[in-house]
Amino acid sequence: MLDYTIITATRDRAPTLDRSLGLTRRTVGDGVPVVVFDDASADAGAMREVAGRHANVRLIRSEERVGPGEGRNRCMMAAETRFCLSLDDDCYLASQPQLGRWLEDRPGDRDVAVVSFPYFNTQEGALAPERKEEGGAVGFHGGANLMRRAEVLRAGGYLDWLVFAGEDTELAGRLIRLGYRVWFDPSVVVQHDHVPFARDERWESFHYVRNAMLVNVLQKGVMLGVPLGLARALRRGLTAVSMPWETPRALLAGLGLVPKCVRERRRLYAPENGFIPEWKQPA
């Protein structure tokens, strides 16, 4: 039984999305439903044309840019299957994914909220991570994973206000703290073309730096998270973004959101958001 939906968040990359959908369709066939989230692309018509070119694709659109995390949330809410296979718009499946273990929904796996898959960078010929053995993981790639849809949404899904960068790290850490597991499965490899087309480098640099601090505060609290987050954000801003002059503005914005992080920690880590063992679930 096909019990998963492929979900993809995209913006201003119609040709890239078209290629990825076509290659994935060639592998999995037309029966698997696909939900595509258009994150306020400038040419909405081009996105509709791409979606209409491929079988069994539902396109949803935001007129305001919200980021890939919230885009995935909206795809999950629109899906009707138990699981969602998340692929970025420059990712595709070159071989049939072996998802039987997860789709069987075995009781021993029900605390696995996200199954992480490796990326194969087709430009560099490199696999990330290089890990060969399956097992527990502390994180996952947002564009290469299988999510247990209802459970991820009940745990709060992606934080819409992070917008971009670090949203996967934050969600993985939260799920684990709430009693779920993140599992690494190397048997499914997602091909990643790593297309730089239509990237907003200033926007990305700002969010990479700001969120490097915010994720630490969300996960570790104020006393440890603020100094550690500031150090990591400063390091990222000086060494790992294309526009380092965005760093001061990003750091100030991050500091301004510390009170929100404190409030959100209380809400996100409420016991009712956590994993419910089978013996506690309603009949």
C-alpha positions as a Python dict, from the first residue, in 0.01 Angstrom:
ca = {
    (1, 'M'): (0, 0, 0),
    (2, 'L'): (128, 347, -91),
    (3, 'D'): (110, 533, 237),
    (4, 'Y'): (340, 825, 170),
    (5, 'T'): (329, 1159, -8),
    (6, 'I'): (630, 1332, -159),
    (7, 'I'): (650, 1693, -43),
    (8, 'T'): (867, 1972, -183),
    (9, 'A'): (902, 2340, -97),
    (10, 'T'): (1032, 2561, -378),
    (11, 'R'): (1073, 2922, -486),
    (12, 'D'): (1160, 3072, -825),
    (13, 'R'): (1315, 2749, -954),
    (14, 'A'): (1063, 2612, -1201),
    (15, 'P'): (1319, 2442, -1432),
    (16, 'T'): (1492, 2278, -1136),
    (17, 'L'): (1162, 2156, -992),
    (18, 'D'): (1053, 2028, -1334),
    (19, 'R'): (1368, 1816, -1370),
    (20, 'S'): (1346, 1676, -1017),
    (21, 'L'): (978, 1585, -1046),
    (22, 'G'): (1039, 1418, -1380),
    (23, 'L'): (1329, 1208, -1254),
    (24, 'T'): (1148, 1106, -938),
    (25, 'R'): (830, 1019, -1129),
    (26, 'R'): (1034, 801, -1361),
    (27, 'T'): (1147, 606, -1054),
    (28, 'V'): (840, 583, -829),
    (29, 'G'): (566, 598, -1093),
    (30, 'D'): (250, 807, -1099),
    (31, 'G'): (74, 650, -801),
    (32, 'V'): (262, 835, -528),
    (33, 'P'): (95, 1172, -458),
    (34, 'V'): (312, 1484, -461),
    (35, 'V'): (243, 1813, -284),
    (36, 'V'): (452, 2112, -395),
    (37, 'F'): (461, 2435, -196),
    (38, 'D'): (535, 2748, -399),
    (39, 'D'): (690, 2999, -160),
    (40, 'A'): (576, 3322, -330),
    (41, 'S'): (763, 3268, -658),
    (42, 'A'): (769, 3577, -879),
    (43, 'D'): (630, 3378, -1172),
    (44, 'A'): (337, 3185, -1028),
    (45, 'G'): (230, 3078, -1376),
    (46, 'A'): (558, 2899, -1439),
    (47, 'M'): (514, 2700, -1119),
    (48, 'R'): (157, 2606, -1213),
    (49, 'E'): (277, 2495, -1555),
    (50, 'V'): (541, 2267, -1403),
    (51, 'A'): (295, 2115, -1157),
    (52, 'G'): (45, 2053, -1436),
    (53, 'R'): (308, 1876, -1644),
    (54, 'H'): (344, 1591, -1396),
    (55, 'A'): (86, 1337, -1281),
    (56, 'N'): (-72, 1343, -936),
    (57, 'V'): (83, 1673, -824),
    (58, 'R'): (-100, 1921, -603),
    (59, 'L'): (40, 2275, -594),
    (60, 'I'): (-23, 2505, -299),
    (61, 'R'): (104, 2861, -292),
    (62, 'S'): (178, 3139, -48),
    (63, 'E'): (167, 3499, -166),
    (64, 'E'): (408, 3587, 116),
    (65, 'R'): (753, 3434, 154),
    (66, 'V'): (752, 3206, 458),
    (67, 'G'): (1056, 2983, 411),
    (68, 'P'): (1106, 2610, 346),
    (69, 'G'): (1020, 2493, 697),
    (70, 'E'): (675, 2645, 698),
    (71, 'G'): (638, 2529, 338),
    (72, 'R'): (693, 2171, 452),
    (73, 'N'): (444, 2223, 735),
    (74, 'R'): (179, 2327, 484),
    (75, 'C'): (260, 2032, 259),
    (76, 'M'): (221, 1796, 555),
    (77, 'M'): (-113, 1954, 646),
    (78, 'A'): (-232, 1914, 287),
    (79, 'A'): (-119, 1551, 262),
    (80, 'E'): (-353, 1266, 349),
    (81, 'T'): (-106, 982, 399),
    (82, 'R'): (55, 861, 720),
    (83, 'F'): (406, 950, 601),
    (84, 'C'): (564, 1233, 402),
    (85, 'L'): (885, 1188, 203),
    (86, 'S'): (1049, 1531, 197),
    (87, 'L'): (1267, 1617, -104),
    (88, 'D'): (1420, 1954, -190),
    (89, 'D'): (1342, 2100, -530),
    (90, 'D'): (1688, 2004, -659),
    (91, 'C'): (1665, 1649, -524),
    (92, 'Y'): (1528, 1333, -682),
    (93, 'L'): (1514, 956, -643),
    (94, 'A'): (1718, 754, -891),
    (95, 'S'): (1611, 419, -745),
    (96, 'Q'): (1294, 291, -583),
    (97, 'P'): (1308, 380, -211),
    (98, 'Q'): (1290, 80, 19),
    (99, 'L'): (1035, 213, 268),
    (100, 'G'): (862, -112, 359),
    (101, 'R'): (987, -122, 717),
    (102, 'W'): (848, 223, 788),
    (103, 'L'): (522, 196, 596),
    (104, 'E'): (437, -125, 783),
    (105, 'D'): (407, 95, 1093),
    (106, 'R'): (551, -164, 1329),
    (107, 'P'): (490, -90, 1700),
    (108, 'G'): (863, -89, 1775),
    (109, 'D'): (918, 193, 1527),
    (110, 'R'): (632, 421, 1629),
    (111, 'D'): (859, 647, 1832),
    (112, 'V'): (1064, 714, 1516),
    (113, 'A'): (931, 1052, 1404),
    (114, 'V'): (1180, 1113, 1121),
    (115, 'V'): (1390, 875, 912),
    (116, 'S'): (1695, 1052, 774),
    (117, 'F'): (1848, 957, 438),
    (118, 'P'): (2189, 1049, 293),
    (119, 'Y'): (2235, 1302, 13),
    (120, 'F'): (2449, 1222, -288),
    (121, 'N'): (2590, 1547, -427),
    (122, 'T'): (2585, 1481, -801),
    (123, 'Q'): (2818, 1775, -872),
    (124, 'E'): (3093, 1664, -633),
    (125, 'G'): (3027, 1290, -635),
    (126, 'A'): (3015, 1292, -255),
    (127, 'L'): (2777, 1132, -7),
    (128, 'A'): (2670, 1316, 308),
    (129, 'P'): (2677, 1186, 565),
    (130, 'E'): (2927, 914, 475),
    (131, 'R'): (2793, 693, 753),
    (132, 'K'): (2730, 336, 635),
    (133, 'E'): (2540, 181, 928),
    (134, 'E'): (2179, 248, 1021),
    (135, 'G'): (2084, 361, 1368),
    (136, 'G'): (1985, 652, 1585),
    (137, 'A'): (2071, 1003, 1468),
    (138, 'V'): (2068, 1352, 1619),
    (139, 'G'): (1967, 1535, 1301),
    (140, 'F'): (1840, 1506, 945),
    (141, 'H'): (1842, 1687, 610),
    (142, 'G'): (1516, 1870, 548),
    (143, 'G'): (1521, 1763, 184),
    (144, 'A'): (1602, 1396, 237),
    (145, 'N'): (1384, 1235, 501),
    (146, 'L'): (1064, 1046, 574),
    (147, 'M'): (839, 1205, 837),
    (148, 'R'): (561, 1050, 1040),
    (149, 'R'): (321, 1326, 947),
    (150, 'A'): (70, 1346, 1233),
    (151, 'E'): (334, 1306, 1502),
    (152, 'V'): (567, 1571, 1361),
    (153, 'L'): (280, 1818, 1334),
    (154, 'R'): (157, 1738, 1684),
    (155, 'A'): (507, 1808, 1816),
    (156, 'G'): (484, 2154, 1657),
    (157, 'G'): (633, 2096, 1314),
    (158, 'Y'): (889, 2339, 1184),
    (159, 'L'): (899, 2679, 1357),
    (160, 'D'): (761, 2922, 1101),
    (161, 'W'): (938, 3220, 1258),
    (162, 'L'): (1283, 3071, 1203),
    (163, 'V'): (1199, 3104, 830),
    (164, 'F'): (1524, 2956, 697),
    (165, 'A'): (1844, 2790, 822),
    (166, 'G'): (1871, 2563, 1123),
    (167, 'E'): (1505, 2467, 1113),
    (168, 'D'): (1592, 2099, 1069),
    (169, 'T'): (1844, 2105, 1354),
    (170, 'E'): (1591, 2265, 1588),
    (171, 'L'): (1313, 2023, 1496),
    (172, 'A'): (1535, 1717, 1533),
    (173, 'G'): (1653, 1825, 1877),
    (174, 'R'): (1298, 1900, 1990),
    (175, 'L'): (1161, 1568, 1872),
    (176, 'I'): (1433, 1380, 2058),
    (177, 'R'): (1370, 1578, 2376),
    (178, 'L'): (998, 1501, 2345),
    (179, 'G'): (1072, 1128, 2349),
    (180, 'Y'): (1082, 1053, 1976),
    (181, 'R'): (1371, 904, 1783),
    (182, 'V'): (1538, 1022, 1464),
    (183, 'W'): (1670, 725, 1266),
    (184, 'F'): (1933, 712, 994),
    (185, 'D'): (1862, 472, 706),
    (186, 'P'): (2143, 452, 447),
    (187, 'S'): (1946, 222, 217),
    (188, 'V'): (1765, 517, 55),
    (189, 'V'): (1996, 766, -119),
    (190, 'V'): (1858, 1100, -236),
    (191, 'Q'): (2031, 1250, -539),
    (192, 'H'): (2111, 1618, -485),
    (193, 'D'): (2203, 1837, -782),
    (194, 'H'): (2287, 2131, -549),
    (195, 'V'): (2161, 2395, -790),
    (196, 'P'): (2265, 2753, -693),
    (197, 'F'): (2008, 2911, -924),
    (198, 'A'): (1772, 3177, -775),
    (199, 'R'): (1938, 3200, -434),
    (200, 'D'): (1908, 3522, -232),
    (201, 'E'): (2253, 3535, -73),
    (202, 'R'): (2187, 3837, 146),
    (203, 'W'): (1866, 3684, 284),
    (204, 'E'): (2037, 3350, 340),
    (205, 'S'): (2344, 3501, 509),
    (206, 'F'): (2124, 3693, 754),
    (207, 'H'): (1921, 3387, 851),
    (208, 'Y'): (2221, 3153, 875),
    (209, 'V'): (2382, 3382, 1132),
    (210, 'R'): (2069, 3480, 1323),
    (211, 'N'): (1942, 3125, 1352),
    (212, 'A'): (2278, 2985, 1459),
    (213, 'M'): (2215, 3177, 1780),
    (214, 'L'): (1840, 3117, 1807),
    (215, 'V'): (1861, 2739, 1770),
    (216, 'N'): (2110, 2724, 2056),
    (217, 'V'): (1883, 2933, 2280),
    (218, 'L'): (1582, 2720, 2193),
    (219, 'Q'): (1765, 2397, 2268),
    (220, 'K'): (1983, 2495, 2564),
    (221, 'G'): (1803, 2785, 2733),
    (222, 'V'): (1924, 3137, 2806),
    (223, 'M'): (2216, 3077, 3043),
    (224, 'L'): (2402, 2840, 2812),
    (225, 'G'): (2231, 2904, 2481),
    (226, 'V'): (2294, 3278, 2452),
    (227, 'P'): (2675, 3280, 2498),
    (228, 'L'): (2720, 2958, 2303),
    (229, 'G'): (2483, 3075, 2031),
    (230, 'L'): (2652, 3412, 1999),
    (231, 'A'): (2992, 3246, 1960),
    (232, 'R'): (2865, 3004, 1696),
    (233, 'A'): (2673, 3275, 1510),
    (234, 'L'): (2976, 3504, 1506),
    (235, 'R'): (3196, 3224, 1378),
    (236, 'R'): (2948, 3140, 1105),
    (237, 'G'): (2909, 3504, 1010),
    (238, 'L'): (3282, 3558, 977),
    (239, 'T'): (3376, 3234, 803),
    (240, 'A'): (3082, 3052, 647),
    (241, 'V'): (2842, 3293, 474),
    (242, 'S'): (2875, 3471, 142),
    (243, 'M'): (2789, 3816, 284),
    (244, 'P'): (2960, 3852, 624),
    (245, 'W'): (2858, 4219, 651),
    (246, 'E'): (2508, 4094, 736),
    (247, 'T'): (2646, 3953, 1062),
    (248, 'P'): (2596, 4257, 1294),
    (249, 'R'): (2234, 4301, 1184),
    (250, 'A'): (2169, 3929, 1223),
    (251, 'L'): (2318, 3918, 1574),
    (252, 'L'): (2107, 4214, 1687),
    (253, 'A'): (1796, 4053, 1541),
    (254, 'G'): (1876, 3730, 1721),
    (255, 'L'): (1921, 3902, 2055),
    (256, 'G'): (1584, 4071, 2006),
    (257, 'L'): (1420, 3729, 1970),
    (258, 'V'): (1565, 3576, 2288),
    (259, 'P'): (1246, 3650, 2491),
    (260, 'K'): (1041, 3476, 2222),
    (261, 'C'): (1271, 3174, 2246),
    (262, 'V'): (1208, 3157, 2620),
    (263, 'R'): (830, 3163, 2570),
    (264, 'E'): (844, 2911, 2287),
    (265, 'R'): (1051, 2665, 2492),
    (266, 'R'): (770, 2641, 2745),
    (267, 'R'): (511, 2582, 2476),
    (268, 'L'): (709, 2343, 2258),
    (269, 'Y'): (826, 2117, 2538),
    (270, 'A'): (487, 2076, 2701),
    (271, 'P'): (430, 1707, 2791),
    (272, 'E'): (125, 1678, 2565),
    (273, 'N'): (348, 1741, 2260),
    (274, 'G'): (567, 1439, 2330),
    (275, 'F'): (562, 1079, 2220),
    (276, 'I'): (265, 881, 2350),
    (277, 'P'): (349, 512, 2409),
    (278, 'E'): (100, 263, 2272),
    (279, 'W'): (-25, 170, 2619),
    (280, 'K'): (-114, 535, 2682),
    (281, 'Q'): (-290, 593, 2351),
    (282, 'P'): (-672, 609, 2349),
    (283, 'A'): (-850, 294, 2234),
}
